Every structure is written in structure tokens, then in C-alpha cells.
Amino acid sequence: MTRRPRILFLQVNINPPGGGQSVAAWALEALKSDYDVTFLTWKPSHWDEINRYYGTQLHPSQFRSAHFPDWMRRLAALDPDMHSFLPLAFLLRAGRRMARGADLTIFFNDECDVGTRAIQYIHFPWLNKFYRDKKFFASASLAERAKYLVQVHYRPWRLLSGFQFEKMRQNLTLVNSDWTGQVYQASYEMPTRTLYPPVCVQPATVPWQERENGFVCIGRISPEKKYERIIEILGAVRERGHNIHLHVIGGMNENANYAEYYHEIRALIHANADWVSFHENIAREELTQLITTHRYGIHGMEDEHFGLAVAEMTRGGAIVFVPNDGGQVEIVGAEPRLLYASPQDAVEKISRVLENEHTQAALRAQLGACAAQFSAERFMGQLREIVAAELRRRV
């Protein structure tokens, strides 16, 4: 009997919420049947919750699943840095050893180095601030080199993981948007391939005239999502006489440092309860129901690397307004009528669309064409092709 190729799949966390976790879950879904997959993660994986939230059908019997012990996670939690790289460092250290017994290693947490060429999926190149190319070392003074060694090269996470940027640059690099690819290429001067994240919301079937004249917005309750600005924008649109409402769909960020913001937004929603409602940690079916029964969507995060929530709303048939930056611009086809540069700009553009049925019809047709490229089936098919080609390359 022919041995199935062995794949080592590394992931810091796959539990919801989060767009990055969703992409990893669907990548595991794509590979589970054709390969002998070992899935190693920092935290225990809650498969029922993952499947309910992301729409996957994953079960640990379909692959080997392991996570780090409780004592090691408690040790890493003592690090006071809320952006600590210790979980990543421990994962890469273990991955470096386990990769020797695998035919291919796949990493969906941005940059990785496991000592051999791997496939890495970049949501955003977070480690680029630590990278210095050969030109830096050729021209830097002795003091600048010493500063780099102390502040970056000999940091605990580097020593623990054995991470080397030159090894990382040899990986096959996938990115979630052309925008992210440009950032990566500017940082590391290496090519990328865009593989748009999967969206499991099915294409719109509810007729436009049967949809509610309201908005949805989706995402964890974190400051970068700017929910207070979204409520301010739509409040101003209401003051112009448009009878609209808003559904905020999300949940508390697992990082305790964001708890205060979460409670501030809950209080703001309560203060506007006559037209704003909150849906916390809802099932995929309810999320889809809200998207497909409302006409509009809105997103608040600037420089969003992709914007899975934007793609979900677009695929569900909503007309979605987004900040004029980041990968989310690609999702709405760079349509100027949907891109806003400020709250006032958003109020003006939203009002114009609400007042013109012909504009609504044109935008719906345009967004419908864009949404086809974000299906889960397309993502899984392309990933399988990429993995198969990389394995053939190795042989």
C-alpha cells in the first residue's frame, strides 16, 4: 500500500474567534483526507466550537492532534508582554524537531523557520521589524550592529526557536491579499502568491426587496475594529432621515487587556439600543441569517490585512462600506463609492447609496462578481494544488 505524504501542520491557536484561525481550520479541512497530517498547536483545540463557528467538519480522528502541556503555557503566561512571541518560539522549536520526520511542514501563523523549506501563510509579516538585510550589516556602524544583536538577535524568542530570517526567506510564501504581499515583498524582497481566505457564507439568495434596510458589522470587540466610529457614522446617517439599524456581531477578545474596550462598546450599544443590537459568539447559521437578510455592511478597521468579515458580508449579498486602505479594498473591487477616508466621507457615500436604487443595483452586481473568488471550495482546491506541487518539487 502506498504511503500517504506526511504533513506537519503548525498553528499557535485554531480556536475562534478570528479570521486567521478560520483560514487554518479550512486549510486543515482541505488536507485531512489526502495526507497523513500531524497537527501541533499551542493551546488545546475545541473542535465542536471550531466547526460551529467556522463551518468546518473537523474531528481529531482524521489526523493526529497534539498541544503543549498546561505547565508550559502557564510558564509562558508569566511574560508581561501582551504581544509575547514565546508561544510562537516554543511551537517553532518543537516544529524544527518534528519537521525531520515530515515530507512537508505548513505554517499558518505568518513567518516561520523550522530548519527546512516550508509553506508559510502570511496574514501580515509581523516579524519584519526585526529583520535587517545584508546591506544593513555592510553599512552599519559597530554601535548599530551591537544594538541589533542585543535588542533583536539575542532576544529570548530568537534563542529559543532558533529562528533565522535567511531560512524563513526560502519558504514558499502564501499571502491573504495582494496588499499583504506588497508589504512582505518590500520587507524581505521575496516573491509571494496570493491565496484569498475562504468564506463559507453561501452566495446571496434572499431578494433585495425582502431584505431589511439595515447594516451588519462583524469582528471581535477590539479597539482596532473601531466600533465606536461605526456607530458614530451610522448615527449621523440616521440624522439625515434614513431609518436604518445596526447589528454588531462579535465577541470579547481573549486578551484581558481589551476587556475595558469591550465594556465601553457594550455600554455604547446599550445607550443606542433603539437601533443597535449586539449578537455575541453566535453560531454560523445565525451569522449567515443576519448577513443575508440585511442590505448593507460596514467595516471600521484601517489597514485591514484582508478582512474576512468584509468578504463574508460581500458574499452574503450585502453592499459593504470599508476604509480606503488595506486588503479589504480588493474585496470590494476598489469601488470608490464604497471606500471612505473619514467618518464624514463615510456618511456622505452611504447616504448617496441609500438614496439611489440604480446605484444599489449596480453595486450589487459588481460585488457579486467579486465575491466568487472567496469561496471555501476555491480556497481548498488551490491549496491542494499548491501542496501537491510543492511535494512533487521535493521528489
matplotlib code that plots the C-alpha trace (Angstrom):
import matplotlib.pyplot as plt

x = [0.0, 1.3, 2.3, 0.4, 2.7, 3.3, 2.4, 3.3, 0.8, 1.8, -0.6, -0.4, -4.2, -7.1, -10.0, -12.5, -12.9, -10.5, -10.0, -6.6, -7.9, -10.7, -8.1, -6.1, -9.3, -10.2, -6.6, -6.8, -10.2, -8.6, -5.7, -7.2, -8.3, -5.3, -2.4, -1.1, -1.4, 0.1, -1.5, 0.5, -0.9, 0.0, -3.5, -6.0, -8.3, -12.1, -13.3, -17.1, -16.7, -14.4, -16.8, -19.8, -18.1, -16.3, -18.5, -15.8, -16.2, -13.0, -12.6, -9.3, -9.7, -9.0, -5.4, -3.0, -3.6, -1.4, -0.9, 1.6, 1.2, -0.6, 2.6, 4.4, 1.5, 1.4, 5.1, 4.8, 1.8, 4.2, 5.7, 4.3, 4.5, 0.9, 2.5, 4.9, 6.5, 7.1, 4.2, 5.5, 9.0, 8.0, 6.0, 8.8, 11.3, 9.1, 8.4, 12.1, 12.5, 9.2, 9.8, 12.6, 10.1, 7.6, 7.5, 6.3, 5.7, 2.9, 2.5, -0.5, 0.9, 2.9, 6.7, 8.3, 11.6, 11.7, 15.2, 13.9, 11.8, 8.1, 4.9, 4.1, 0.8, 1.2, -1.7, 0.8, 4.6, 4.8, 8.4, 9.7, 10.5, 13.3, 14.7, 17.9, 19.2, 22.8, 23.0, 22.4, 25.3, 27.6, 27.0, 26.0, 28.4, 29.8, 27.4, 24.4, 25.4, 25.8, 22.4, 20.8, 22.4, 21.3, 17.8, 16.9, 19.3, 19.7, 16.1, 14.7, 12.2, 15.1, 17.3, 14.5, 13.2, 16.5, 14.7, 16.8, 15.4, 17.5, 16.0, 12.5, 13.0, 13.5, 9.9, 7.1, 5.1, 1.3, -0.4, -4.0, -4.1, -2.1, -1.7, -0.1, 2.1, 3.4, 4.3, 6.0, 8.0, 9.0, 10.3, 12.0, 12.5, 11.0, 8.0, 4.6, 1.4, -2.0, -4.4, -7.6, -9.0, -12.1, -15.6, -18.2, -21.2, -23.2, -23.9, -26.9, -30.4, -32.7, -34.1, -33.1, -36.6, -37.1, -34.0, -34.1, -32.8, -30.1, -26.4, -24.3, -20.7, -18.6, -15.5, -14.0, -14.6, -11.1, -10.0, -8.6, -12.1, -13.3, -16.9, -17.4, -16.7, -19.1, -21.9, -21.0, -21.1, -24.5, -25.9, -25.1, -26.7, -29.9, -29.9, -30.2, -33.5, -32.6, -34.4, -31.5, -30.4, -27.2, -26.3, -22.9, -21.8, -18.7, -17.3, -14.8, -11.1, -9.4, -6.7, -7.6, -6.1, -9.0, -11.7, -12.2, -12.9, -15.3, -17.4, -17.2, -18.7, -21.4, -22.3, -22.4, -24.7, -27.0, -27.2, -28.3, -30.5, -33.4, -31.4, -28.2, -28.2, -25.4, -25.0, -22.2, -20.5, -23.4, -23.5, -22.6, -26.2, -27.4, -24.5, -25.4, -29.1, -28.2, -25.9, -28.3, -31.4, -29.8, -28.9, -25.7, -22.4, -19.8, -16.2, -14.1, -10.6, -7.9, -5.1, -7.0, -4.7, -7.6, -10.9, -12.7, -15.7, -15.9, -15.7, -18.5, -20.8, -20.0, -20.5, -23.8, -25.1, -24.6, -23.3, -20.3, -18.5, -14.9, -11.9, -9.9, -6.8, -5.5, -6.5, -10.3, -10.1, -9.6, -12.7, -15.0, -13.2, -11.6, -15.0, -14.7, -18.4, -17.7, -14.4, -14.3, -11.4, -13.0, -16.3, -17.7, -16.7, -18.5, -21.7, -21.7, -21.1, -23.5, -26.3, -25.8, -26.2, -29.2, -30.9, -30.3, -31.8, -30.0, -26.6, -27.6, -28.4, -25.1, -23.0, -24.8, -23.9, -20.3, -19.8, -21.5, -18.8, -16.0, -17.4, -17.0, -13.2, -13.7, -15.4, -14.2, -14.2, -11.9, -9.5, -9.3, -8.8, -6.0, -4.3, -4.4, -2.8, 0.0, 0.7, 0.8, 3.2, 5.5, 5.7, 6.5, 9.2, 10.8, 10.7]
y = [0.0, 3.4, 5.6, 8.9, 12.0, 13.2, 16.8, 18.6, 21.4, 24.0, 26.6, 28.7, 28.7, 27.5, 28.3, 31.0, 33.9, 35.2, 35.3, 33.7, 30.8, 30.4, 30.1, 27.5, 25.5, 25.4, 24.5, 21.5, 20.6, 20.7, 18.4, 15.9, 13.4, 13.1, 13.4, 11.9, 15.1, 15.8, 19.0, 20.7, 23.7, 25.8, 25.5, 22.6, 22.7, 22.8, 21.0, 21.3, 25.1, 25.4, 23.5, 25.5, 28.9, 28.3, 25.7, 23.0, 19.3, 18.5, 15.6, 14.6, 11.0, 12.4, 13.5, 13.4, 16.3, 17.5, 20.6, 21.9, 20.9, 23.2, 23.9, 25.2, 27.5, 28.8, 29.5, 31.5, 33.4, 34.9, 37.0, 40.5, 41.4, 41.2, 40.6, 37.9, 35.6, 32.8, 30.6, 31.0, 30.3, 27.1, 26.0, 26.6, 24.8, 21.7, 22.1, 22.1, 18.7, 17.2, 18.5, 16.0, 13.2, 15.0, 15.4, 18.9, 21.5, 24.0, 27.1, 29.4, 31.9, 34.2, 33.9, 30.6, 28.8, 25.1, 24.5, 23.4, 24.9, 25.0, 26.6, 29.7, 31.6, 35.3, 37.3, 40.1, 39.9, 40.8, 39.9, 42.3, 44.9, 42.6, 41.9, 43.5, 42.7, 42.3, 46.0, 46.9, 44.9, 46.2, 49.8, 49.8, 51.1, 48.9, 50.5, 49.9, 46.2, 45.8, 47.4, 45.0, 42.0, 42.9, 44.1, 41.6, 38.8, 37.6, 38.1, 35.0, 34.1, 34.0, 31.9, 29.5, 29.0, 29.1, 31.4, 32.6, 35.1, 33.7, 30.3, 31.8, 33.7, 30.3, 29.2, 29.1, 32.2, 32.5, 35.7, 36.7, 39.7, 41.5, 44.3, 42.0, 40.6, 44.0, 44.6, 41.2, 41.8, 45.3, 43.8, 40.6, 41.1, 37.7, 36.7, 35.7, 34.1, 35.4, 32.8, 34.6, 33.2, 31.0, 32.3, 29.7, 32.1, 30.9, 33.3, 35.5, 34.1, 36.5, 39.1, 42.7, 43.9, 41.4, 42.4, 44.8, 48.3, 47.8, 47.2, 44.4, 44.6, 41.6, 41.1, 40.6, 43.6, 45.1, 48.8, 48.3, 47.4, 51.0, 50.1, 53.5, 55.1, 52.8, 53.7, 57.4, 57.1, 55.4, 57.6, 60.6, 58.8, 58.3, 62.1, 62.7, 60.9, 57.3, 54.8, 52.2, 50.0, 48.1, 44.6, 44.2, 40.6, 39.6, 38.6, 39.6, 39.5, 36.7, 39.1, 40.6, 43.9, 44.6, 44.0, 47.7, 48.4, 45.6, 47.0, 50.5, 49.2, 47.2, 50.4, 52.4, 49.7, 49.8, 53.6, 53.2, 50.2, 51.6, 51.0, 49.0, 45.4, 43.0, 39.3, 37.6, 34.4, 33.3, 30.1, 30.1, 29.7, 32.7, 34.8, 33.8, 34.6, 38.1, 38.8, 37.5, 39.3, 42.8, 45.1, 46.7, 46.0, 48.2, 47.7, 50.0, 48.7, 50.6, 48.8, 45.6, 42.9, 41.1, 41.5, 38.1, 39.9, 42.1, 39.1, 37.3, 40.3, 40.7, 37.0, 37.2, 39.8, 43.0, 46.3, 46.8, 50.1, 49.9, 52.2, 53.1, 51.1, 47.5, 44.3, 45.0, 47.3, 44.3, 42.6, 45.4, 45.7, 49.0, 50.6, 54.4, 54.6, 52.0, 53.4, 56.0, 58.1, 59.6, 59.4, 62.4, 60.8, 57.6, 59.5, 61.2, 58.0, 55.8, 58.4, 58.6, 54.9, 54.7, 57.3, 55.7, 52.4, 52.3, 52.7, 49.9, 47.6, 48.4, 47.8, 44.5, 43.2, 44.4, 42.9, 39.6, 39.1, 39.9, 37.5, 34.4, 34.3, 33.9, 30.5, 27.8, 25.4, 27.6, 28.1, 24.3, 23.4, 25.9, 24.9, 21.2, 22.1, 24.2, 21.4, 18.7, 20.9, 21.5, 17.8, 17.0, 19.6, 17.9, 14.5]
z = [0.0, -1.0, 2.0, 2.1, 2.3, 5.9, 6.6, 9.8, 10.4, 13.0, 14.4, 17.6, 18.0, 15.9, 18.3, 17.4, 17.1, 14.5, 10.7, 10.9, 12.9, 10.3, 7.5, 9.4, 10.1, 6.4, 5.4, 7.8, 6.2, 2.8, 3.7, 6.1, 3.6, 1.3, 3.7, 6.9, 8.9, 12.4, 13.8, 16.6, 18.3, 21.4, 23.0, 23.2, 20.2, 20.8, 17.7, 18.3, 18.8, 15.8, 13.5, 14.8, 14.4, 11.0, 9.3, 9.0, 9.7, 11.6, 14.0, 15.7, 14.4, 10.9, 11.8, 14.8, 17.1, 19.9, 22.0, 24.6, 28.2, 30.7, 32.8, 29.7, 28.8, 32.4, 32.3, 29.1, 30.5, 33.1, 30.4, 30.9, 27.2, 25.8, 22.3, 23.5, 20.9, 23.4, 22.2, 18.7, 19.8, 21.6, 18.6, 16.1, 18.4, 18.5, 14.8, 14.0, 15.5, 14.2, 10.6, 10.2, 10.0, 7.7, 4.0, 4.3, 7.0, 6.8, 9.0, 9.0, 11.6, 9.3, 9.2, 10.2, 10.3, 11.0, 9.6, 6.2, 3.4, 4.4, 3.2, 5.2, 5.1, 5.8, 7.3, 7.9, 8.2, 11.9, 12.3, 9.7, 12.3, 13.5, 10.0, 8.7, 5.2, 4.1, 3.2, 6.8, 8.1, 5.3, 6.2, 9.9, 12.5, 15.2, 17.7, 15.4, 15.0, 18.7, 19.4, 16.9, 18.5, 21.9, 21.1, 18.4, 17.6, 21.2, 22.3, 24.2, 21.4, 18.8, 21.0, 22.0, 18.5, 16.5, 14.0, 11.1, 8.6, 5.7, 6.3, 6.5, 3.2, 1.5, 2.3, -0.2, 0.9, 0.5, 1.4, 2.2, -0.2, -2.8, -0.3, 2.3, -0.5, -1.3, 2.4, 2.6, -0.6, 0.5, 3.8, 2.6, -1.2, -1.9, -4.1, -2.8, -4.1, -3.1, -1.8, -0.6, 2.6, 2.4, 3.2, 4.0, 3.7, 0.7, -2.2, -1.7, -2.4, -0.5, -2.9, -2.3, -1.8, 1.0, 2.9, 5.9, 5.4, 8.0, 8.5, 9.9, 11.2, 12.2, 14.3, 17.8, 20.1, 19.9, 19.6, 16.1, 14.8, 15.7, 16.6, 18.2, 14.9, 13.1, 15.5, 15.1, 11.2, 11.1, 13.8, 11.5, 8.6, 10.7, 11.5, 7.8, 7.8, 6.9, 9.0, 9.4, 12.2, 13.0, 14.2, 15.9, 15.6, 17.6, 20.9, 23.6, 22.6, 24.6, 25.6, 29.0, 28.1, 25.8, 28.4, 29.1, 25.4, 25.3, 28.2, 26.7, 23.4, 25.3, 27.1, 23.8, 22.2, 25.3, 25.0, 21.4, 21.9, 19.9, 16.7, 17.6, 18.8, 19.8, 18.9, 20.9, 19.8, 17.6, 15.5, 11.8, 10.8, 12.7, 11.3, 7.8, 8.5, 9.7, 6.7, 4.0, 5.4, 5.5, 2.7, 3.9, 5.8, 7.2, 8.5, 10.6, 10.8, 8.9, 7.1, 7.4, 6.0, 4.3, 6.0, 6.3, 7.8, 4.7, 2.4, 4.4, 4.1, 0.4, -0.4, 1.5, -0.9, 1.2, -0.1, 2.2, 3.0, 4.1, 4.9, 1.8, 2.7, 3.2, 1.6, 2.1, -0.9, -3.1, -1.7, -2.9, -6.2, -5.3, -5.9, -4.9, -3.9, -1.1, 0.2, 2.8, 4.1, 7.2, 9.1, 7.2, 3.9, 5.0, 5.9, 2.5, 0.5, 2.5, 2.2, -1.6, -2.0, 0.3, -1.8, -5.2, -6.2, -9.5, -7.7, -5.3, -8.2, -10.0, -6.8, -6.0, -9.5, -9.1, -5.7, -6.7, -9.3, -6.8, -4.2, -6.3, -5.6, -1.9, -1.7, 0.7, -2.3, -4.3, -1.3, -0.6, -4.3, -4.8, -1.5, -2.5, -5.9, -4.1, -1.6, -4.3, -6.5, -3.5, -2.7, -6.4, -6.3, -3.4, -5.0]

ax = plt.figure().add_subplot(projection="3d")
ax.plot(x, y, z, "-o")
ax.set_aspect("equal")
plt.show()
